[in-house]
Amino acid sequence: MTALPRAQLDHLALLARLQSAFLGSIEEVDPEARVPWCGRWRVRHVVVHLARVHHWAAAQAARTREVPLGRGPFELAPFYALHARELHETLTRLGPEAVGSTLDGPGPASFWFRRQALETLVHLWDVRTAGGLATDAPTAVWADAVDEVVTVLQPRQVRLGRMLPLRVAVRLEADGAAGRWVLGDPGPAGPEVRVRGPAEALALLLWKRLPVDDPRVVVEGDAGVLAEVVGSRITP
């Protein structure tokens, strides 16, 4: 549930900007830098992963068979650039009215405008943070990432049986009236946790990039309950 309307973003243009920033970051960050919040991955794994996701999403949007890319190794910047361009050109060609395959079956190919922009945002943060660099993205974009988890990704995880419905309410409030959301449905007497902070921190918390005791977020209620929610499979 979203209490405040999210900003109307041009997700296709946003995708292009984030892809450009990601490509530039490949040259700035050591490919062997560790990305500890992604298990044993290093930066090179993130780059190859995002390129593969772009390639897969382009096939989903166009409802075509995905061509296997092989195991590599790949030259990182050209490999990413090729599949970033493939995705953006495919989505541009299809436009907002085409029907493609979405995460929930047939639907508008434009679903991937937002999904891939926000996928790129999170992995841009991964690469730049692994290299000790800041990620420059507007508050509205980070708020959109929170909204996607709450309204699209976590409900889908429940529908697919990947997690049980949440019997707690996590009330998320972004600083500066950027947005308010409720994750979960505890019923009239269930437990409730409130979390306040910058939209970026809230998004990164939901994507398991920040711990619940990160100083950028203020937790009111049982932090253990919050940790349990965030530690569950709320994202794919």
N, C-alpha and C positions, 0 to 999 in steps of 0.2 A: 504494500500500500504506500502510495506517495502522497504526502500531505501538501507538498508544494510542487507546482508544475516544473518539469525540468526544462532547461533552455532548449530552444529549437536549434539544433546543430546541423550543419551541412556535413553529414558523416562521410560522404565521398571525398569532399575537399579535405576534411580532417584526416582521412586515411592517407591521402597523398602527402600531407605535411608530416605525419608521424612516420611514414615509410622513409621519407627523405631524411628525417632526423635519425632514424634507426640505421640507415645506410651510412650516414656520416659517422655515427658512433662506432661502427665496426672498425673504422680506421683509427679511432682514438683509444680504443680499449684493447688491452692484451687478450688475445683469444684464449689464453690459458688461465685467465683470472677466474677464481672460484665464484660460484653463485650459490652460497650455502643454503639459502632458503628454497632452492630447487634440488635438494639432495646432493648427489655427487656431480651435478652438472658444472661445466665451465662455460665461459662465454660462447665458445664455438658451438656448444650443444644448443644454446638458446638461438643462435643465428640460424643454424640448420633447421631446428624445430619450426621457427616462424616461417622460413621459406617454404617448408613442406606444408604447413598449415595454409599459407596463401595459395599454394598450388592446389591443395585439396578443396579449399573453399571456392576457388574459381570453377572447378568441375561441378561442385554442388550447385552453385548459382546457375550455371549453364545447363545443368542436368545432362552432363556428358560423363563418359568413363574417365576416371583419373588415370593418367599415364604414370607408371612407376618411375621414380627418380633415381633408383639405385641406392647403394649404401655409402657411396663416397669413398675416400675423402673428397671434399669440395673446396674450391677456392672461394672463401667466404663471401667477400664483397660482390663478385660477379654472380655467384649463385643466388644470393639474396636479391640483388637488383633484378635479375631475370624474372624471378617469381613474384616479386613485388609489382613489377610492370605487368606481368601476366594477369594478376588479380585485378589491378586497377583498370586495365584496358578491357577486361571481360565485364566488369561491373559497369563501366561507362557505356560500353556497347549495348548491354542489356537494358540499362535504364531502370527507372523505378516501377515500370508497369509489367515487366516480364515475370513469368512464373518460374521458379526454380525449386530446388530442394533445400529446405531449411533444417534446423535441428529438430523440428517437430513435424517433418513431412513436407508435402508440397505447400508452397507459399510464395510470397513475393521475393524475387531475387534480391531486392533492396534490403532484406533482412541482413545480408552480409555486409552492407555498408557500415552499419553500426557495430556488428559483431567483430568484424576484422579491424576496424579502427580501434576498438577498445582492447582487443587482443594485442595489437601492436603497441598501444600505450603501456600496458603492463610489462611487456617484454622490453620495451625501450627503457623503462625504469630498471628492469633487471640488469641490462647491460651497462647502463650508465652508472648505476649504484655500485656494481661490481668493480667498475673502474674508478670509483671515488668521484664521480661527476654528478652534478645536479641534473634533474629532468625538468625542463621548462614546459609545463602544460597548464592551460587555464583552469581555474576552479570549476567552471561549468563542465569541462570534460571529465574531471575526476568525479564530480557529482553524478554525471551520466554513468560512470562505471559503477558507482554504488547502486544506482537505480537498476542497472541491468542485472546485477546479482540478485537483488531483492525481488524484482518483478518477472525476470525471465529465467535465469540460470538455476537458482535454488528451487523454485517450483518445478522446473523440469527434472531436477535430480530426484525429487519426490515421486513424480509421475513415472519415472523409469525404474523406481524401486531401488535406487542407489543409496537412499537414506530414508529414514522414517520422518513423518511430519514433525516439525518442531513444536514442542509443547511448552515453549517459553516465548516471550516476546522480547526481542532486542530492538529497542527504540534508538534509532540513529539520527543524530542531529548535526548537520554540518554548520560550521561557523559562518557568520555573515549571511544568514538566511539562504544558504546555497541549496538546502533541501532537508526534508525530514522523511524518514521511512520507518516502517515497522517490519521486521523480519520475524516470521513465525506467528503462531496463533495459539496462545495458551488457554483460551477460554476465559470465563469471567474471573476465575480465582487462581490462575496459573502464575508462575513467577515471571518477573519482568526485570530487565536490565536496561539502563540508559547509557548511551555512549555519545559523547560530544567531542568534536575536534574538527580540524580542517578536512575538507572533502577528500583530499589526497590521502590523508592518514586513514580515514574510514574505508576508502576503497582498498588500500593496501592491507588493512586489517582483514577484510573479507577475503582477499586473495592470498591470505597466509604469508604476506610479506612482512608484517609487523607483529610483534607479540602484543598480548592484551595489556601488558604493563608498560607499553611505550609511553614516554612522557607527553607525546603529542595528543593523546586521547585521555579524556576524563571519564571514568567508569563510575556510575552510581548503581549500587546493587552488588550482587554476588559475582565477582570477577571469575570465579570458577565456572559458573554457569556460562558466562561469555566465552571462556576458553573452550568449553565443551562444544558450544555452537560453532565457533570459528574452526575448531579442529575437526568438525564433521565434514562430509562431502558436499558442501554447499555450492561448490563450483566444480566443473568437469575436471 
